[in-house]
Amino acid sequence: MSPLDLHIHTSHSHDGDVDPAVIVRHAARTGITHLAITDHNRVGGVGPALDASIGLDIEVIPGIEIDCSHDGVNVHLLGYFIDHQDDRYARLWEDARIRKTNLNSQRMEAMQKLGFAIDPDLLLATAKDGVVSNVALAESVLSHQANRDNPALAPYRPGGEKSANPLIGFCWDYTVQGAPAYIDDGNPTLAEALELVNATGGVPVLAHPGSSLAGKEYLVSSIIAAGVRGVEAFCGYHNAEMARFWIGEVERLGAFITCGSDFHGSAKPAITLGGHGGDGFEERGLAGVREAVPASAR
């Protein structure tokens, strides 16, 4: 386990379920000294995490992960050391919440059209902030008795090749861009996300390129040219070969490397705090982020 983790989701993410204070206290007990709270499109977990860190030997870095698009491809932009109290982040989340809530019916219908039974009433009744997330859909499909013997779900069942992280595995196969049940969220552009992070004193970093840019790795050049300062070469689901590839690309383009697990809790049970495999690169990554903080924000 690494003493640094710059990509952590709390219960404030639509697909996270661990309270931010619980995460901070557990991280401190296990030897993590630096962590970043990076919930999807919202910053509500940062304040509680900062409060929980008082008196502990741990630094909590205010952050966010913004779902956005670049050249027609969905990517995730991490923002570090942002002013999380800026009102623009509240508006970002409200806009995202409304867009996603309006797509609830389409998401559920897409699952049913693929032949999967779900419980729409239960999904809507238990939707976090009114949003039926992809993870909630995956859980509904995998837990429904009518789908128990569906052979398409065998890879996500115990012993299956994707059983380590079954919910996320199902999402990647069925609900992400290019998958059969994908629904376009109408996310902001990378340029818009960059403008917000920069305007609030933050440092923009590209998250998990091994998944978001799979097959389109060439886009990293234009992403960095657009103003992204760093790239998450080490992640909870980047293997060693993938990490080596991204280290080479990032260094060639003059950006810096970061390390983050992408911890979510039960949605990704095989990913633990500090579990990104970047041992030896943490100090370089943190130094890169710190050096990129605008002088006006220090």
Backbone hydrogen bonds in HBPLUS format (Angstrom, degrees):
<---DONOR---> <-ACCEPTOR-->    atom                        ^
c    i                          cat <-CA-CA->   ^        H-A-AA   ^      H-
h    n   atom  resd res      DA  || num        DHA   H-A  angle D-A-AA Bond
n    s   type  num  typ     dist DA aas  dist angle  dist       angle   num
A0002-SER N   A0274-GLY O   3.09 MM 272  4.65 167.0  2.10 121.3 125.2     1
A0033-THR N   A0003-PRO O   2.74 MM  30  5.43 150.6  1.82 138.0 143.2     2
A0034-HIS N   A0003-PRO O   3.24 MM  31  6.64 153.2  2.32 156.5 161.3     3
A0005-ASP N   A0034-HIS O   2.97 MM  29  6.42 150.6  2.06 146.2 155.7     4
A0036-ALA N   A0005-ASP O   2.94 MM  31  6.50 140.6  2.10 149.9 152.8     5
A0006-LEU N   A0259-CYS O   3.11 MM 253  6.06 161.7  2.14 141.9 145.8     6
A0262-ASP N   A0007-HIS O   2.91 MM 255  4.87 141.8  2.05 137.8 144.1     7
A0038-THR N   A0008-ILE O   2.79 MM  30  5.46 169.1  1.80 154.3 157.7     8
A0009-HIS N   A0263-PHE O   2.86 MM 254  5.76 151.4  1.94 146.8 156.4     9
A0013-SER N   A0010-THR O   3.09 MM   3  5.83 171.5  2.10 121.2 123.9    10
A0011-SER N   A0018-VAL O   2.80 MM   7  4.85 128.2  2.06 129.2 127.2    11
A0016-GLY N   A0013-SER O   3.21 MM   3  4.97 173.4  2.21 106.4 106.2    12
A0022-VAL N   A0019-ASP O   3.09 MM   3  5.28 119.6  2.47 102.8 117.5    13
A0023-ILE N   A0019-ASP O   3.05 MM   4  6.40 156.5  2.11 155.2 162.3    14
A0024-VAL N   A0020-PRO O   3.02 MM   4  6.30 163.0  2.05 151.4 155.1    15
A0025-ARG N   A0021-ALA O   3.03 MM   4  6.22 168.4  2.05 150.2 153.3    16
A0026-HIS N   A0022-VAL O   2.95 MM   4  6.04 162.7  1.98 149.1 154.4    17
A0027-ALA N   A0023-ILE O   2.82 MM   4  5.94 161.5  1.86 151.7 157.5    18
A0028-ALA N   A0024-VAL O   2.96 MM   4  6.15 161.6  1.99 150.4 154.9    19
A0029-ARG N   A0025-ARG O   3.06 MM   4  6.27 154.4  2.13 143.8 150.7    20
A0030-THR N   A0026-HIS O   3.07 MM   4  6.29 142.2  2.22 146.2 156.1    21
A0030-THR N   A0027-ALA O   3.19 MM   3  5.23 126.8  2.49  94.5 108.0    22
A0032-ILE N   A0027-ALA O   2.92 MM   5  5.13 155.1  1.98 155.8 148.9    23
A0031-GLY N   A0028-ALA O   3.34 MM   3  5.36 166.9  2.36 103.6 106.9    24
A0059-GLU N   A0033-THR O   2.77 MM  26  6.04 158.5  1.81 138.3 143.3    25
A0035-LEU N   A0059-GLU O   2.96 MM  24  6.36 160.3  2.00 172.1 176.9    26
A0061-ILE N   A0035-LEU O   2.79 MM  26  6.08 162.8  1.81 154.0 159.4    27
A0037-ILE N   A0061-ILE O   3.26 MM  24  6.48 149.4  2.35 158.1 164.0    28
A0065-GLU N   A0039-ASP O   2.99 MM  26  5.66 154.0  2.06 143.3 136.8    29
A0041-ASN N   A0065-GLU O   2.78 MM  24  5.79 163.0  1.81 142.6 148.3    30
A0046-VAL N   A0043-VAL O   3.09 MM   3  5.62 159.6  2.13 118.3 124.3    31
A0049-ALA N   A0045-GLY O   3.20 MM   4  6.23 150.7  2.29 140.7 149.1    32
A0050-LEU N   A0046-VAL O   2.87 MM   4  6.13 159.1  1.92 159.1 165.1    33
A0051-ASP N   A0047-GLY O   2.94 MM   4  6.20 161.5  1.97 156.0 161.4    34
A0052-ALA N   A0048-PRO O   2.96 MM   4  6.11 154.1  2.03 141.2 148.1    35
A0053-SER N   A0049-ALA O   3.10 MM   4  6.29 130.7  2.36 139.5 151.7    36
A0053-SER N   A0050-LEU O   3.17 MM   3  5.19 136.2  2.37  95.7 107.8    37
A0054-ILE N   A0051-ASP O   3.27 MM   3  5.66 160.2  2.31 109.2 114.9    38
A0056-LEU N   A0053-SER O   2.95 MM   3  5.28 163.5  1.98 133.5 134.3    39
A0081-PHE N   A0062-PRO O   2.81 MM  19  5.07 123.4  2.13 154.3 168.9    40
A0064-ILE N   A0079-GLY O   3.11 MM  15  5.26 130.7  2.36 136.1 146.6    41
A0079-GLY N   A0064-ILE O   2.91 MM  15  5.26 154.7  1.97 146.6 150.3    42
A0066-ILE N   A0077-LEU O   2.77 MM  11  5.06 166.6  1.79 147.7 146.5    43
A0077-LEU N   A0066-ILE O   2.92 MM  11  5.06 166.8  1.94 145.3 146.7    44
A0068-CYS N   A0075-VAL O   2.95 MM   7  5.51 169.3  1.96 172.3 168.7    45
A0075-VAL N   A0068-CYS O   2.84 MM   7  5.51 162.9  1.87 140.1 146.1    46
A0069-SER N   A0188-PRO O   3.02 MM 119  6.49 131.6  2.26 138.2 151.8    47
A0190-LEU N   A0069-SER O   2.73 MM 121  5.41 138.4  1.90 160.1 149.1    48
A0070-HIS N   A0073-VAL O   2.79 MM   3  5.20 156.6  1.84 144.5 151.1    49
A0073-VAL N   A0070-HIS O   2.97 MM   3  5.20 160.5  2.00 111.5 118.0    50
A0207-ALA N   A0076-HIS O   3.03 MM 131  5.49 175.6  2.03 160.5 159.1    51
A0078-LEU N   A0205-VAL O   2.71 MM 127  4.97 162.7  1.74 171.6 165.4    52
A0205-VAL N   A0078-LEU O   2.80 MM 127  4.97 157.9  1.85 147.1 151.5    53
A0080-TYR N   A0203-VAL O   3.01 MM 123  4.99 159.2  2.05 130.2 136.1    54
A0203-VAL N   A0080-TYR O   2.85 MM 123  4.99 142.3  1.99 133.2 145.3    55
A0083-ASP N   A0200-THR O   2.92 MM 117  5.27 133.3  2.14 140.1 154.2    56
A0086-ASP N   A0083-ASP O   3.07 MM   3  5.73 168.3  2.09 123.6 125.7    57
A0089-TYR N   A0086-ASP O   3.12 MM   3  6.05 160.0  2.16 125.8 129.7    58
A0090-ALA N   A0087-ASP O   3.09 MM   3  5.29 126.3  2.39 101.3 114.7    59
A0091-ARG N   A0087-ASP O   3.21 MM   4  6.61 154.4  2.28 149.9 156.8    60
A0092-LEU N   A0088-ARG O   2.93 MM   4  6.13 147.7  2.04 137.4 146.6    61
A0093-TRP N   A0089-TYR O   3.11 MM   4  6.32 163.5  2.14 146.4 148.7    62
A0094-GLU N   A0090-ALA O   3.04 MM   4  6.26 162.6  2.08 146.4 151.6    63
A0095-ASP N   A0091-ARG O   2.92 MM   4  6.05 162.7  1.95 151.0 155.3    64
A0096-ALA N   A0092-LEU O   3.03 MM   4  6.25 159.4  2.08 146.5 152.5    65
A0097-ARG N   A0093-TRP O   2.74 MM   4  5.93 162.3  1.77 156.8 162.1    66
A0098-ILE N   A0094-GLU O   3.03 MM   4  6.16 163.5  2.06 148.8 152.2    67
A0099-ARG N   A0095-ASP O   3.07 MM   4  6.27 167.3  2.09 149.7 153.3    68
A0100-LYS N   A0096-ALA O   2.93 MM   4  6.07 169.7  1.94 155.4 158.4    69
A0101-THR N   A0097-ARG O   2.88 MM   4  5.95 158.9  1.92 148.9 155.2    70
A0102-ASN N   A0098-ILE O   3.05 MM   4  6.17 158.1  2.10 149.3 154.4    71
A0103-LEU N   A0100-LYS O   3.06 MM   3  5.19 147.8  2.17 100.9 110.9    72
A0104-ASN N   A0101-THR O   3.16 MM   3  5.36 169.9  2.17 112.4 114.7    73
A0107-ARG N   A0103-LEU O   2.99 MM   4  6.22 158.6  2.03 160.5 166.6    74
A0108-MET N   A0104-ASN O   3.09 MM   4  6.39 164.4  2.12 157.0 160.3    75
A0109-GLU N   A0105-SER O   2.91 MM   4  6.06 162.6  1.94 153.0 158.4    76
A0110-ALA N   A0106-GLN O   2.96 MM   4  6.04 151.5  2.05 143.8 151.0    77
A0111-MET N   A0107-ARG O   3.33 MM   4  6.66 150.3  2.42 143.2 149.5    78
A0112-GLN N   A0108-MET O   3.15 MM   4  6.47 162.0  2.18 150.0 154.7    79
A0113-LYS N   A0109-GLU O   2.89 MM   4  6.08 152.6  1.97 151.6 158.8    80
A0114-LEU N   A0111-MET O   3.11 MM   3  5.29 136.8  2.30  99.0 111.0    81
A0116-PHE N   A0111-MET O   3.24 MM   5  5.67 160.2  2.28 149.7 144.7    82
A0115-GLY N   A0112-GLN O   2.94 MM   3  5.12 158.1  1.99 107.2 113.3    83
A0123-LEU N   A0119-ASP O   2.95 MM   4  6.17 162.2  1.99 158.8 164.7    84
A0124-LEU N   A0120-PRO O   2.95 MM   4  6.13 164.0  1.97 153.1 156.4    85
A0125-ALA N   A0121-ASP O   2.95 MM   4  6.06 152.3  2.02 142.6 151.0    86
A0126-THR N   A0122-LEU O   2.98 MM   4  6.06 143.7  2.11 147.6 155.5    87
A0130-GLY N   A0127-ALA O   3.35 MM   3  4.87 162.2  2.38 108.8 104.5    88
A0131-VAL N   A0128-LYS O   2.98 MM   3  5.56 169.1  1.99 122.1 123.8    89
A0137-LEU N   A0133-SER O   3.02 MM   4  6.35 153.5  2.10 146.5 153.7    90
A0138-ALA N   A0134-ASN O   2.93 MM   4  6.20 157.6  1.98 146.7 152.8    91
A0139-GLU N   A0135-VAL O   2.91 MM   4  6.17 161.1  1.94 151.3 156.1    92
A0140-SER N   A0136-ALA O   2.95 MM   4  6.13 153.8  2.02 144.7 151.9    93
A0141-VAL N   A0137-LEU O   2.94 MM   4  6.19 161.8  1.97 154.7 158.8    94
A0142-LEU N   A0138-ALA O   2.94 MM   4  6.11 172.7  1.94 156.4 158.5    95
A0143-SER N   A0139-GLU O   3.01 MM   4  5.94 139.2  2.18 140.6 150.0    96
A0144-HIS N   A0140-SER O   3.14 MM   4  5.99 128.1  2.43 139.4 149.0    97
A0147-ASN N   A0144-HIS O   3.01 MM   3  5.58 154.2  2.07 115.0 122.8    98
A0148-ARG N   A0145-GLN O   3.08 MM   3  5.11 166.4  2.10 111.1 114.1    99
A0150-ASN N   A0147-ASN O   3.11 MM   3  5.19 166.8  2.13 111.6 115.3   100
A0153-LEU N   A0150-ASN O   3.02 MM   3  5.74 160.9  2.06 121.4 127.0   101
A0154-ALA N   A0151-PRO O   3.17 MM   3  5.27 166.2  2.19 107.6 111.8   102
A0156-TYR N   A0153-LEU O   3.06 MM   3  5.66 149.4  2.15 117.6 125.9   103
A0157-ARG N   A0154-ALA O   3.18 MM   3  5.23 155.2  2.25 106.1 113.5   104
A0162-LYS N   A0155-PRO O   2.81 MM   7  5.28 151.0  1.90 143.2 147.6   105
A0160-GLY N   A0157-ARG O   2.79 MM   3  5.34 160.1  1.83 146.8 149.5   106
A0163-SER N   A0160-GLY O   3.18 MM   3  5.10 163.4  2.21 114.9 112.9   107
A0169-GLY N   A0165-ASN O   2.83 MM   4  5.86 155.8  1.89 157.3 165.6   108
A0170-PHE N   A0166-PRO O   2.91 MM   4  6.03 156.3  1.96 144.7 149.9   109
A0171-CYS N   A0167-LEU O   2.99 MM   4  6.28 158.6  2.04 145.2 151.4   110
A0172-TRP N   A0168-ILE O   2.85 MM   4  6.10 164.3  1.88 155.5 158.6   111
A0173-ASP N   A0169-GLY O   3.13 MM   4  6.32 146.9  2.24 140.4 149.2   112
A0174-TYR N   A0170-PHE O   2.88 MM   4  5.99 139.3  2.05 150.5 161.9   113
A0175-THR N   A0171-CYS O   2.73 MM   4  4.91 156.3  1.78 135.2 142.9   114
A0176-VAL N   A0171-CYS O   3.19 MM   5  6.31 130.1  2.46 161.0 155.5   115
A0181-ALA N   A0174-TYR O   2.74 MM   7  5.30 142.2  1.88 149.8 161.8   116
A0179-ALA N   A0176-VAL O   2.88 MM   3  5.49 162.2  1.91 145.4 147.7   117
A0182-TYR N   A0179-ALA O   3.25 MM   3  5.41 162.6  2.28 118.8 117.7   118
A0193-ALA N   A0189-THR O   3.00 MM   4  6.35 158.9  2.05 151.7 157.6   119
A0194-LEU N   A0190-LEU O   2.79 MM   4  5.98 161.2  1.83 156.3 161.6   120
A0195-GLU N   A0191-ALA O   2.99 MM   4  6.14 153.4  2.06 141.6 148.8   121
A0196-LEU N   A0192-GLU O   3.18 MM   4  6.47 153.2  2.26 144.7 150.4   122
A0197-VAL N   A0193-ALA O   3.05 MM   4  6.34 172.0  2.06 157.1 158.4   123
A0198-ASN N   A0194-LEU O   2.90 MM   4  5.96 170.7  1.91 156.2 159.3   124
A0199-ALA N   A0195-GLU O   2.94 MM   4  5.91 152.8  2.02 139.0 147.2   125
A0200-THR N   A0196-LEU O   3.14 MM   4  6.28 130.4  2.40 143.4 154.6   126
A0200-THR N   A0197-VAL O   3.29 MM   3  5.37 141.2  2.45  97.1 107.6   127
A0202-GLY N   A0197-VAL O   2.83 MM   5  4.98 153.2  1.91 161.9 153.7   128
A0201-GLY N   A0198-ASN O   3.22 MM   3  5.32 153.4  2.30 114.6 111.9   129
A0229-ARG N   A0204-PRO O   2.90 MM  25  5.74 146.9  2.01 144.7 151.6   130
A0206-LEU N   A0230-GLY O   2.90 MM  24  6.31 158.5  1.95 148.0 144.7   131
A0232-GLU N   A0206-LEU O   2.91 MM  26  6.06 159.6  1.95 171.5 173.1   132
A0211-SER N   A0208-HIS O   3.18 MM   3  5.93 157.0  2.23 119.9 124.8   133
A0212-SER N   A0208-HIS O   3.23 MM   4  6.47 171.5  2.24 159.7 158.1   134
A0213-LEU N   A0209-PRO O   2.87 MM   4  5.07 153.1  1.95 128.7 135.8   135
A0216-LYS N   A0213-LEU O   2.79 MM   3  4.94 157.4  1.84 125.5 131.4   136
A0219-LEU N   A0216-LYS O   3.02 MM   3  5.94 167.2  2.03 127.5 130.8   137
A0220-VAL N   A0217-GLU O   3.10 MM   3  5.97 171.2  2.11 125.9 128.5   138
A0221-SER N   A0218-TYR O   3.34 MM   3  6.21 156.8  2.40 121.1 124.3   139
A0223-ILE N   A0219-LEU O   2.99 MM   4  6.21 149.3  2.08 151.9 161.8   140
A0224-ILE N   A0220-VAL O   2.98 MM   4  6.09 161.6  2.01 148.5 151.4   141
A0225-ALA N   A0221-SER O   2.96 MM   4  6.12 154.5  2.02 142.6 150.9   142
A0226-ALA N   A0222-SER O   2.94 MM   4  5.99 131.2  2.18 131.4 142.7   143
A0228-VAL N   A0223-ILE O   3.43 MM   5  6.16 163.1  2.46 145.2 143.6   144
A0227-GLY N   A0224-ILE O   3.03 MM   3  5.32 151.2  2.11 105.3 114.1   145
A0256-PHE N   A0229-ARG O   3.25 MM  27  6.71 155.8  2.31 139.2 146.0   146
A0231-VAL N   A0256-PHE O   2.90 MM  25  6.38 151.9  1.98 161.4 169.3   147
A0233-ALA N   A0231-VAL O   2.98 MM   2  5.77 118.7  2.37 112.4  95.9   148
A0258-THR N   A0231-VAL O   2.98 MM  27  6.03 148.5  2.08 138.7 139.0   149
A0234-PHE N   A0258-THR O   3.38 MM  24  6.59 175.8  2.39 161.2 160.2   150
A0260-GLY N   A0234-PHE O   3.04 MM  26  6.29 166.4  2.05 147.9 150.1   151
A0238-HIS N   A0235-CYS O   3.18 MM   3  5.15 174.8  2.18 112.2 111.2   152
A0236-GLY N   A0261-SER O   3.16 MM  25  4.31 132.4  2.40 103.5 111.2   153
A0243-ALA N   A0239-ASN O   2.93 MM   4  6.22 160.0  1.97 156.7 162.9   154
A0244-ARG N   A0240-ALA O   2.99 MM   4  6.23 160.6  2.03 148.9 153.5   155
A0245-PHE N   A0241-GLU O   3.06 MM   4  6.33 156.5  2.12 145.5 151.8   156
A0246-TRP N   A0242-MET O   3.01 MM   4  6.32 163.9  2.04 153.9 157.3   157
A0247-ILE N   A0243-ALA O   2.88 MM   4  6.10 151.2  1.96 152.3 160.7   158
A0248-GLY N   A0244-ARG O   3.15 MM   4  6.36 164.4  2.17 149.2 152.2   159
A0249-GLU N   A0245-PHE O   3.06 MM   4  6.38 159.1  2.10 149.0 154.9   160
A0250-VAL N   A0246-TRP O   2.87 MM   4  5.87 168.1  1.88 149.5 153.2   161
A0251-GLU N   A0247-ILE O   2.97 MM   4  6.04 168.1  1.99 152.0 155.6   162
A0252-ARG N   A0248-GLY O   3.02 MM   4  6.03 152.2  2.09 140.6 148.8   163
A0253-LEU N   A0249-GLU O   3.11 MM   4  6.31 142.1  2.26 141.9 151.1   164
A0255-ALA N   A0250-VAL O   3.08 MM   5  5.35 163.0  2.11 154.6 151.3   165
A0254-GLY N   A0251-GLU O   3.21 MM   3  5.06 158.5  2.26  98.6 105.0   166
A0268-LYS N   A0265-GLY O   3.11 MM   3  5.79 149.6  2.20 118.8 125.9   167
A0271-ILE N   A0268-LYS O   3.00 MM   3  5.64 165.5  2.02 123.9 128.6   168
A0275-GLY N   A0272-THR O   2.91 MM   3  5.10 154.6  1.98 134.7 132.8   169
A0281-PHE N   A0278-GLY O   2.83 MM   3  5.47 164.8  1.86 149.8 152.2   170
A0285-GLY N   A0281-PHE O   2.96 MM   4  6.16 160.3  2.00 155.4 161.4   171
A0286-LEU N   A0282-GLU O   2.89 MM   4  6.13 168.4  1.90 161.1 163.2   172
A0287-ALA N   A0283-GLU O   2.89 MM   4  5.94 159.2  1.93 146.5 153.0   173
A0288-GLY N   A0284-ARG O   2.90 MM   4  6.08 152.0  1.98 144.0 151.7   174
A0289-VAL N   A0285-GLY O   3.07 MM   4  6.38 155.5  2.13 148.2 154.2   175
A0290-ARG N   A0286-LEU O   2.95 MM   4  6.19 169.3  1.96 154.2 157.0   176
A0291-GLU N   A0287-ALA O   2.90 MM   4  6.03 164.9  1.93 152.3 156.3   177
A0292-ALA N   A0288-GLY O   3.18 MM   4  6.25 135.4  2.39 135.8 146.5   178
A0292-ALA N   A0289-VAL O   3.09 MM   3  5.20 131.5  2.33  98.2 111.6   179
A0293-VAL N   A0290-ARG O   3.21 MM   3  5.44 158.8  2.26 105.8 112.2   180
A0297-ALA N   A0294-PRO O   2.87 MM   3  5.36 153.0  1.95 114.5 123.2   181
A0298-ARG N   A0295-ALA O   3.34 MM   3  5.37 161.8  2.38 103.5 108.8   182
